[in-house]
Amino acid sequence: MFIRGAGCAMAKETKFLRKKADKAERRARVTADAKISESLLNLAKAYRTQEEKKRR
């Protein structure tokens, strides 16, 4: 059975994760605190990993 719109929902979710990763990376670049910057980069990496899993 084909569910109409299922692909669209997944596309929206991957786009959401990609945007969150981009925002975290941008904030990491402008943050002066090294620990916070590292945490934001780790968060971005986690978002990208989730996005890749959703695309498969």
Secondary structure, 3 states (H helix, E strand, C coil): CCCCCHHHHHHHHHHHHHHHHHHHHHHHHHCCCHHHHHHHHHHHHHHHHHHHHHHC
